[in-house]
Amino acid sequence: MRLQTALVCALVLLPAGAQAQAPAWADLWRVADGTLVRPAALGTEPTAAFWNPAAVVASRGPAFAAEIFQTPDIVNVSAVLLGASYALDRHLSVGVLAGRLSVGDLVRTTTSPAKDAADIQVYSQFAGTAIGVDIGPLELGVTTLLHDARLDADAVGGVTLDLGARFEPLPRLVLGAATHLGDPVATDGDASQFVAGVGYAIPVAPLFGLGADVLFRYGLTVRASGDPEHLASMGLLLLRRLAIDGGVIWSKGYGTGAWQPLLGLAFRAGAYHVGIARGNGVADLGAAYRVTLGVGGAW
């Protein structure tokens, strides 16, 4: 049962007919997408530049973040995402990104459940750089990532070039949009993804004597390999130190779509912050968990 579930997890997430520059199995990272309570296009962690390159500016480095993703043993998908950013001056920021996602405990069997040969390797990994500029209320960024992926005996590598933007036209209102894991200059663009989001913060009367903001967000992910995904979430931010988030994400799998719940909790003390989040998994394949550890930067 474990083997069957893990294989389904790997195969369902494959981008059908993916072309352009993205590796054929880059979409395995959808497991990580399923734990984002905040829209991918609006993140401010250095690791958020993986989804929106403009986050290298929004993180207000120097900053570092590490994110660990894990699913239960029945699915056995795990991932690590690392990011660092540094502001060279008031307008120019640079960063580095690296990540690896793998599906474990896949073995070959024949007529018996005993292991027949070497384990089946399924993974997707990358490393690259980000650079961004701050032009008043507009933040622009670009990432270049080198990819390596494997599905058993099939291996593929590639390069992705992504562009992203964040815009704050009004106080407390933020818009974001970016390409993701694709090449925006490619003529076919079949492997490209697009993420967008909007967020608005409303100050409320102090709770328990503490200043608070209520956050409303909407996110959209458009994939060439599947139907659009929608995210709607709300959050409560106390003294810019404690964040409580909840939302729902609509994704499609097995030919049907469903809304899945998301929960998140984050806390900041000085320059350090930690966050945890839980999603029901992409296409309801099982729970997915994310732990974030960060130092410095915006929050």
PAGU-457953 format. One record per atom (N, C-alpha, C): residue in one letter; x, y, z. Coordinates in steps of 0.05 Angstrom, whole numbers, padded with zeros to 5 digits, always signed. Layout:
# PAGU-457953
AXYZ/...
END
This chain:
# PAGU-457953
M+00017-00024+00000/M+00000+00000+00000/M+00017+00025+00000/R+00039+00025+00016/R+00057+00048+00017/R+00069+00053-00010/L+00078+00032-00024/L+00090+00035-00050/L+00070+00046-00070/Q+00046+00036-00069/Q+00025+00045-00088/Q+00019+00075-00083/T+00016+00082-00058/T+00009+00110-00052/T+00032+00129-00061/A+00056+00121-00055/A+00079+00139-00062/A+00081+00141-00092/L+00077+00119-00107/L+00078+00121-00136/L+00056+00139-00147/V+00032+00137-00136/V+00010+00154-00144/V+00017+00183-00139/C+00029+00189-00115/C+00037+00216-00109/C+00056+00227-00129/A+00076+00211-00137/A+00096+00220-00156/A+00084+00224-00184/L+00068+00205-00193/L+00058+00206-00220/L+00036+00226-00224/V+00018+00229-00204/V-00004+00249-00207/V+00007+00277-00210/L+00030+00282-00197/L+00041+00309-00197/L+00058+00315-00221/L+00062+00295-00239/L+00079+00301-00262/L+00064+00319-00281/P+00077+00339-00292/P+00065+00357-00311/P+00063+00344-00338/A+00038+00338-00346/A+00034+00325-00371/A+00044+00341-00395/G+00060+00328-00411/G+00070+00341-00436/G+00086+00366-00431/A+00100+00368-00408/A+00116+00391-00403/A+00138+00394-00423/Q+00141+00419-00433/Q+00162+00426-00452/Q+00178+00449-00441/A+00189+00466-00459/A+00205+00489-00451/A+00228+00480-00434/Q+00237+00497-00414/Q+00262+00492-00400/Q+00258+00478-00374/A+00235+00476-00363/A+00231+00465-00336/A+00235+00434-00337/P+00248+00422-00317/P+00251+00393-00317/P+00224+00380-00316/A+00223+00356-00327/A+00197+00342-00329/A+00184+00337-00303/W+00199+00336-00280/W+00187+00329-00254/W+00189+00352-00235/A+00192+00376-00245/A+00193+00400-00227/A+00167+00403-00212/D+00145+00393-00223/D+00119+00396-00210/D+00116+00380-00185/L+00136+00363-00178/L+00135+00350-00152/L+00134+00370-00130/W+00144+00395-00135/W+00144+00416-00115/W+00115+00425-00108/R+00095+00415-00122/R+00068+00421-00114/R+00062+00412-00086/V+00076+00391-00076/V+00073+00382-00049/V+00078+00405-00030/A+00100+00421-00036/A+00106+00444-00019/A+00085+00466-00023/D+00075+00469-00047/D+00055+00490-00052/D+00031+00486-00034/G+00024+00461-00029/G+00000+00454-00014/G+00001+00462+00016/T+00024+00472+00025/T+00026+00481+00053/T+00028+00511+00056/L+00026+00526+00034/L+00028+00555+00035/L+00001+00567+00042/V-00001+00577+00067/V-00025+00590+00076/V-00028+00618+00063/R-00005+00631+00058/R-00005+00657+00045/R+00001+00652+00015/P-00011+00668-00002/P-00007+00664-00031/P+00023+00664-00038/A+00031+00646-00056/A+00059+00643-00064/A+00070+00670-00074/A+00055+00686-00087/A+00064+00711-00099/A+00069+00733-00078/L+00061+00729-00053/L+00062+00750-00033/L+00082+00745-00011/G+00097+00723-00012/G+00116+00716+00009/G+00138+00736+00012/T+00149+00739+00037/T+00170+00757+00042/T+00195+00744+00053/E+00194+00718+00057/E+00218+00703+00066/E+00238+00701+00043/P+00264+00698+00048/P+00283+00693+00027/P+00276+00669+00010/T+00264+00648+00023/T+00256+00624+00008/T+00232+00630-00011/A+00217+00651-00005/A+00194+00657-00022/A+00202+00665-00050/A+00228+00672-00054/A+00237+00679-00081/A+00236+00655-00099/F+00233+00631-00089/F+00228+00607-00105/F+00202+00610-00121/W+00182+00622-00108/W+00156+00626-00122/W+00154+00654-00135/N+00164+00674-00121/N+00163+00701-00133/N+00191+00714-00129/P+00206+00717-00150/P+00233+00728-00147/P+00235+00755-00133/A+00212+00771-00134/A+00213+00797-00121/A+00216+00795-00090/A+00212+00771-00079/A+00215+00767-00050/A+00244+00772-00041/V+00263+00770-00060/V+00290+00776-00052/V+00293+00805-00043/V+00276+00822-00053/V+00275+00850-00044/V+00258+00853-00019/A+00234+00840-00020/A+00215+00842+00003/A+00227+00831+00029/S+00246+00813+00027/S+00257+00801+00052/S+00275+00820+00067/R+00283+00843+00054/R+00299+00863+00068/R+00323+00851+00082/G+00339+00837+00067/G+00362+00824+00078/G+00383+00843+00090/P+00402+00833+00106/P+00410+00804+00106/P+00390+00787+00121/A+00383+00765+00109/A+00364+00746+00120/A+00369+00718+00110/F+00361+00699+00126/F+00364+00671+00119/F+00340+00656+00128/A+00331+00636+00113/A+00308+00620+00120/A+00312+00591+00110/A+00302+00573+00126/A+00302+00544+00118/A+00273+00534+00122/E+00264+00519+00103/E+00237+00507+00104/E+00239+00477+00100/I+00226+00462+00117/I+00226+00433+00116/I+00197+00424+00111/F+00194+00408+00091/F+00167+00397+00084/F+00167+00367+00088/Q+00145+00356+00099/Q+00144+00328+00104/Q+00115+00318+00102/T+00112+00294+00091/T+00086+00281+00091/T+00088+00256+00108/P+00065+00244+00115/P+00066+00219+00130/P+00080+00196+00115/D+00088+00175+00130/D+00104+00154+00118/D+00089+00140+00095/I+00063+00140+00095/I+00048+00127+00074/I+00053+00139+00047/V+00059+00165+00047/V+00066+00179+00022/V+00096+00183+00020/N+00109+00191+00043/N+00138+00192+00045/N+00151+00211+00026/V+00140+00235+00024/V+00152+00257+00008/V+00164+00277+00028/S+00189+00284+00024/S+00202+00303+00041/S+00218+00323+00024/A+00222+00347+00035/A+00236+00368+00020/A+00249+00387+00039/V+00270+00400+00029/V+00284+00422+00043/V+00288+00444+00023/L+00281+00468+00032/L+00284+00492+00016/L+00300+00513+00032/L+00322+00523+00021/L+00339+00542+00034/L+00341+00568+00018/G+00341+00591+00032/G+00344+00616+00018/G+00358+00637+00035/A+00373+00654+00022/A+00387+00676+00036/A+00386+00700+00018/S+00384+00724+00030/S+00383+00749+00015/S+00400+00770+00029/Y+00409+00789+00013/Y+00426+00811+00023/Y+00420+00836+00007/A+00415+00858+00021/A+00411+00884+00008/A+00437+00898+00004/L+00445+00901-00022/L+00470+00914-00028/L+00468+00944-00023/D+00445+00956-00028/D+00440+00984-00021/D+00410+00987-00018/R+00400+01011-00019/R+00371+01016-00014/R+00354+01005-00036/H+00365+01000-00059/H+00348+00992-00082/H+00355+00965-00094/L+00379+00954-00088/L+00388+00929-00101/L+00393+00907-00080/S+00381+00884-00085/S+00384+00861-00068/S+00392+00836-00084/V+00407+00818-00071/V+00415+00793-00084/V+00409+00770-00065/G+00407+00746-00076/G+00401+00723-00059/G+00409+00697-00072/V+00409+00676-00057/V+00414+00649-00067/V+00392+00630-00057/L+00386+00610-00073/L+00365+00590-00067/L+00376+00562-00073/A+00366+00543-00057/A+00372+00515-00062/A+00350+00498-00050/G+00344+00476-00063/G+00323+00458-00052/G+00325+00430-00063/R+00314+00412-00048/R+00312+00384-00057/R+00287+00371-00047/L+00272+00358-00064/L+00248+00343-00056/L+00252+00314-00066/S+00244+00295-00049/S+00248+00267-00057/S+00224+00251-00047/V+00219+00229-00061/V+00199+00209-00053/V+00214+00184-00044/G+00211+00176-00019/G+00226+00154-00009/G+00211+00128-00007/D+00226+00107-00001/D+00215+00080+00004/D+00201+00069-00021/L+00211+00074-00044/L+00201+00062-00069/L+00220+00039-00076/V+00210+00015-00076/V+00227-00009-00082/V+00215-00025-00104/R+00231-00041-00117/R+00222-00059-00138/R+00215-00086-00126/T+00193-00097-00134/T+00185-00124-00126/T+00175-00139-00151/T+00174-00165-00149/T+00164-00182-00171/T+00141-00198-00161/T+00145-00223-00156/T+00122-00240-00147/T+00120-00242-00117/S+00139-00229-00103/S+00138-00229-00073/S+00143-00200-00064/P+00135-00194-00039/P+00139-00167-00029/P+00168-00161-00022/A+00186-00180-00025/A+00214-00175-00018/A+00226-00157-00039/K+00245-00140-00029/K+00259-00122-00046/K+00274-00137-00068/D+00271-00129-00093/D+00282-00144-00115/D+00308-00132-00126/A+00312-00106-00123/A+00336-00092-00133/A+00339-00066-00119/A+00355-00048-00130/A+00360-00023-00117/A+00335-00006-00115/D+00334+00012-00096/D+00311+00029-00092/D+00306+00046-00117/I+00281+00053-00122/I+00273+00071-00144/I+00278+00099-00134/Q+00294+00114-00149/Q+00300+00142-00142/Q+00280+00161-00155/V+00267+00177-00139/V+00250+00199-00149/V+00257+00224-00134/Y+00267+00244-00148/Y+00274+00269-00134/Y+00275+00292-00154/S+00273+00316-00143/S+00277+00340-00159/S+00293+00360-00142/Q+00315+00370-00152/Q+00331+00388-00137/Q+00341+00412-00154/F+00348+00434-00141/F+00356+00457-00156/F+00374+00475-00139/A+00388+00493-00152/A+00403+00514-00138/A+00406+00537-00158/G+00407+00562-00147/G+00409+00585-00165/G+00411+00611-00150/T+00407+00632-00164/T+00411+00659-00153/T+00386+00676-00159/A+00384+00698-00144/A+00362+00717-00147/A+00374+00745-00145/I+00362+00763-00160/I+00369+00791-00158/I+00344+00808-00161/G+00343+00830-00146/G+00319+00846-00147/G+00324+00876-00143/V+00306+00893-00152/V+00308+00922-00148/V+00283+00933-00136/D+00286+00954-00121/D+00264+00967-00108/D+00261+00995-00121/I+00237+00999-00133/I+00232+01024-00146/I+00207+01036-00133/G+00211+01049-00111/G+00188+01060-00097/G+00169+01038-00087/P+00144+01040-00095/P+00125+01019-00086/P+00126+00993-00102/L+00144+00993-00122/L+00147+00969-00140/L+00173+00955-00134/E+00170+00928-00131/E+00194+00911-00127/E+00194+00891-00150/L+00217+00888-00163/L+00220+00870-00185/L+00243+00851-00180/G+00241+00826-00189/G+00262+00807-00184/G+00263+00786-00207/V+00286+00773-00209/V+00291+00752-00228/V+00307+00730-00215/T+00300+00705-00221/T+00316+00682-00211/T+00325+00665-00234/T+00348+00654-00231/T+00359+00634-00250/T+00366+00609-00234/L+00353+00587-00240/L+00356+00562-00225/L+00365+00540-00243/L+00384+00524-00233/L+00394+00500-00247/L+00380+00476-00234/H+00367+00459-00251/H+00351+00437-00241/H+00363+00410-00248/D+00358+00391-00230/D+00366+00363-00235/D+00343+00346-00224/A+00332+00328-00240/A+00310+00312-00231/A+00313+00283-00241/R+00302+00264-00226/R+00304+00236-00234/R+00278+00222-00227/L+00269+00205-00245/L+00247+00186-00240/L+00257+00159-00248/D+00267+00144-00229/D+00279+00118-00234/D+00303+00121-00252/A+00303+00108-00276/A+00326+00109-00294/A+00326+00134-00311/D+00304+00149-00311/D+00303+00173-00328/D+00312+00198-00312/A+00332+00211-00323/A+00343+00236-00310/A+00341+00259-00330/V+00337+00283-00319/V+00335+00306-00336/V+00345+00330-00321/G+00358+00349-00335/G+00367+00374-00323/G+00357+00397-00339/G+00358+00421-00328/G+00349+00444-00343/G+00354+00470-00328/V+00347+00492-00340/V+00350+00518-00328/V+00323+00532-00330/T+00315+00545-00308/T+00291+00561-00308/T+00298+00590-00303/L+00285+00608-00316/L+00288+00637-00312/L+00261+00648-00307/D+00258+00660-00283/D+00232+00670-00274/D+00233+00700-00267/L+00211+00714-00273/L+00208+00742-00267/L+00185+00746-00247/G+00188+00764-00229/G+00167+00769-00209/G+00165+00798-00201/A+00142+00806-00191/A+00138+00834-00182/A+00120+00834-00158/R+00124+00854-00140/R+00106+00861-00118/R+00101+00891-00120/F+00076+00898-00115/F+00069+00926-00118/F+00050+00934-00095/E+00056+00956-00082/E+00040+00967-00060/E+00029+00994-00068/P+00007+00994-00083/P-00004+01020-00093/P-00016+01037-00071/L-00025+01024-00049/L-00036+01038-00027/L-00025+01026-00001/P-00025+01041+00021/P-00017+01030+00046/P-00035+01006+00053/R-00022+00984+00062/R-00036+00959+00071/R-00047+00942+00047/L-00043+00951+00023/L-00051+00935+00000/L-00027+00926-00016/V-00025+00900-00022/V-00002+00890-00036/V-00012+00871-00058/L+00001+00874-00082/L-00005+00856-00105/L+00021+00842-00113/G+00018+00818-00122/G+00042+00803-00131/G+00036+00786-00154/A+00056+00781-00171/A+00053+00764-00195/A+00081+00755-00204/A+00082+00730-00214/A+00108+00719-00222/A+00104+00695-00240/T+00124+00690-00257/T+00126+00664-00270/T+00140+00645-00250/H+00135+00619-00254/H+00146+00599-00235/H+00155+00574-00250/L+00180+00567-00247/L+00191+00542-00259/L+00186+00541-00289/G+00191+00563-00302/G+00188+00564-00331/G+00207+00584-00343/D+00205+00587-00370/D+00221+00606-00384/D+00202+00626-00397/P+00201+00651-00387/P+00182+00670-00398/P+00188+00679-00427/V+00212+00673-00437/V+00218+00680-00464/V+00214+00657-00484/A+00206+00634-00473/A+00201+00611-00491/A+00176+00615-00508/T+00177+00606-00532/T+00154+00610-00550/T+00131+00591-00544/D+00137+00566-00535/D+00115+00548-00528/D+00105+00552-00500/G+00123+00556-00480/G+00115+00562-00453/G+00099+00541-00439/D+00099+00515-00450/D+00082+00495-00438/D+00090+00487-00410/A+00115+00491-00402/A+00124+00484-00375/A+00120+00507-00355/S+00114+00531-00365/S+00112+00554-00347/S+00088+00553-00329/Q+00091+00564-00306/Q+00069+00568-00287/Q+00067+00598-00281/F+00045+00606-00271/F+00040+00634-00265/F+00027+00636-00237/V+00038+00652-00219/V+00026+00656-00193/V+00019+00685-00190/A-00003+00691-00176/A-00011+00718-00171/A-00025+00719-00144/G-00026+00742-00132/G-00039+00745-00106/G-00045+00773-00099/V-00064+00777-00081/V-00071+00803-00071/V-00076+00800-00041/G-00066+00820-00025/G-00071+00819+00003/G-00077+00847+00014/Y-00093+00847+00035/Y-00101+00873+00047/Y-00102+00869+00077/A-00090+00888+00092/A-00090+00888+00121/A-00108+00909+00132/I-00124+00902+00151/I-00143+00921+00164/I-00136+00922+00194/P-00128+00946+00204/P-00123+00948+00233/P-00149+00946+00248/V-00148+00933+00271/V-00171+00929+00287/V-00165+00939+00315/A-00187+00942+00331/A-00183+00951+00359/A-00164+00931+00373/P-00148+00941+00391/P-00129+00924+00405/P-00142+00900+00418/L-00130+00877+00415/L-00140+00852+00428/L-00123+00847+00452/F-00136+00845+00475/F-00121+00841+00500/F-00099+00862+00504/G-00105+00886+00494/G-00087+00908+00497/G-00064+00908+00477/L-00066+00891+00457/L-00044+00888+00437/L-00054+00898+00410/G-00036+00912+00395/G-00043+00921+00369/G-00047+00897+00350/A-00066+00899+00332/A-00072+00876+00315/A-00081+00884+00288/D-00075+00867+00268/D-00084+00870+00241/D-00098+00845+00232/V-00120+00848+00217/V-00133+00825+00204/V-00125+00826+00174/L-00115+00803+00164/L-00105+00802+00137/L-00123+00785+00120/F-00129+00795+00096/F-00146+00781+00077/F-00129+00776+00052/R-00128+00752+00041/R-00111+00745+00019/R-00125+00727-00001/Y-00118+00730-00026/Y-00127+00712-00047/Y-00103+00706-00065/G-00100+00680-00073/G-00078+00672-00090/G-00088+00655-00113/L-00074+00657-00135/L-00081+00642-00159/L-00055+00629-00171/T-00057+00604-00178/T-00035+00590-00192/T-00046+00578-00217/V-00034+00585-00240/V-00043+00575-00266/V-00020+00557-00277/R-00027+00533-00283/R-00007+00513-00293/R-00015+00504-00321/A+00005+00501-00338/A-00001+00491-00365/A-00009+00462-00363/S-00001+00448-00342/S-00006+00419-00339/S-00032+00413-00324/G-00048+00433-00317/G-00072+00427-00302/G-00089+00451-00298/D-00112+00448-00284/D-00130+00470-00279/D-00119+00489-00259/P-00128+00514-00259/P-00119+00534-00240/P-00125+00526-00211/E-00108+00535-00193/E-00113+00530-00165/E-00118+00557-00151/H-00137+00557-00132/H-00145+00581-00119/H-00140+00578-00089/L-00131+00600-00076/L-00126+00600-00048/L-00139+00625-00036/A-00154+00621-00015/A-00166+00643+00000/A-00159+00639+00030/S-00148+00660+00042/S-00140+00657+00070/S-00143+00683+00085/M-00145+00680+00112/M-00146+00702+00130/M-00125+00698+00152/G-00116+00720+00163/G-00096+00718+00184/G-00099+00740+00205/L-00089+00734+00229/L-00090+00753+00250/L-00061+00758+00259/L-00052+00783+00258/L-00024+00790+00264/L-00024+00807+00289/L-00012+00798+00311/L-00011+00812+00336/L+00017+00824+00341/L+00018+00850+00343/L+00043+00864+00349/L+00065+00857+00329/R+00057+00848+00306/R+00077+00839+00286/R+00096+00818+00298/R+00086+00802+00316/R+00102+00782+00329/R+00089+00754+00327/L+00063+00753+00329/L+00048+00728+00328/L+00028+00729+00305/A+00030+00709+00287/A+00012+00707+00264/A-00003+00681+00265/I-00029+00683+00263/I-00047+00659+00262/I-00061+00660+00235/D-00058+00640+00219/D-00070+00640+00192/D-00087+00615+00187/G-00107+00618+00171/G-00124+00596+00162/G-00135+00602+00135/G-00139+00581+00119/G-00150+00585+00092/G-00158+00559+00079/V-00166+00561+00054/V-00173+00538+00038/V-00160+00541+00011/I-00153+00518-00001/I-00141+00517-00027/I-00157+00498-00044/W-00163+00506-00069/W-00177+00489-00088/W-00157+00477-00107/S-00155+00451-00109/S-00138+00438-00128/S-00152+00414-00139/K-00142+00404-00162/K-00156+00383-00176/K-00138+00359-00179/G-00149+00335-00174/G-00135+00310-00177/G-00155+00288-00181/Y-00146+00267-00195/Y-00163+00244-00201/Y-00188+00254-00217/G-00185+00276-00231/G-00207+00285-00248/G-00228+00302-00234/T-00226+00306-00207/T-00245+00322-00192/T-00230+00342-00176/G-00244+00364-00170/G-00232+00385-00154/G-00244+00386-00126/A-00229+00397-00107/A-00239+00398-00079/A-00225+00421-00064/W-00239+00432-00045/W-00227+00452-00027/W-00214+00437-00004/Q-00189+00445+00003/Q-00174+00432+00025/Q-00167+00454+00045/P-00168+00448+00071/P-00161+00468+00091/P-00131+00471+00095/L-00124+00495+00104/L-00096+00502+00110/L-00095+00516+00137/L-00075+00510+00153/L-00072+00524+00179/L-00042+00531+00182/G-00037+00554+00195/G-00010+00563+00199/G-00007+00579+00225/L+00016+00577+00237/L+00022+00592+00261/L+00051+00601+00260/A+00057+00626+00265/A+00085+00636+00264/A+00089+00655+00288/F+00114+00655+00297/F+00121+00672+00320/F+00149+00684+00315/R+00152+00709+00322/R+00178+00723+00319/R+00187+00734+00346/A+00213+00730+00352/A+00226+00740+00376/A+00252+00753+00367/G+00253+00779+00367/G+00277+00793+00358/G+00281+00788+00328/A+00305+00780+00321/A+00311+00774+00293/A+00304+00746+00284/Y+00295+00730+00303/Y+00289+00701+00297/Y+00259+00697+00295/H+00252+00679+00277/H+00224+00671+00275/H+00221+00642+00267/V+00199+00630+00275/V+00193+00602+00269/V+00164+00600+00262/G+00158+00583+00243/G+00130+00579+00234/G+00124+00549+00229/I+00099+00542+00232/I+00091+00515+00225/I+00065+00517+00209/A+00060+00499+00191/A+00036+00499+00174/A+00029+00471+00167/R+00003+00467+00162/R-00007+00441+00154/R-00028+00444+00132/G-00025+00428+00112/G-00045+00426+00090/G-00054+00398+00087/N-00076+00395+00073/N-00087+00368+00068/N-00074+00354+00044/G-00055+00367+00032/G-00041+00354+00010/G-00053+00361-00017/V-00037+00361-00037/V-00046+00366-00064/V-00063+00342-00073/A-00086+00349-00085/A-00105+00328-00095/A-00113+00309-00072/D-00112+00319-00047/D-00121+00303-00024/D-00105+00277-00022/L-00079+00278-00028/L-00062+00254-00026/L-00052+00248+00002/G-00058+00266+00021/G-00050+00262+00048/G-00039+00288+00059/A-00037+00289+00086/A-00028+00313+00099/A+00000+00320+00092/A+00006+00346+00091/A+00033+00356+00086/A+00039+00377+00107/Y+00063+00377+00118/Y+00071+00395+00139/Y+00095+00411+00131/R+00097+00436+00141/R+00119+00453+00135/R+00128+00467+00161/V+00155+00467+00166/V+00167+00481+00188/V+00186+00502+00176/T+00184+00527+00185/T+00201+00548+00175/T+00218+00560+00198/L+00244+00562+00194/L+00262+00575+00213/L+00276+00598+00198/G+00276+00621+00210/G+00288+00644+00196/G+00303+00663+00215/V+00321+00678+00203/V+00336+00698+00218/V+00337+00724+00201/G+00329+00746+00213/G+00329+00772+00199/G+00308+00774+00179/G+00308+00797+00165/G+00290+00802+00143/G+00262+00811+00152/A+00245+00817+00132/A+00218+00826+00137/A+00201+00802+00145/W+00177+00809+00156/W+00159+00787+00165/W+00130+00796+00161/
END
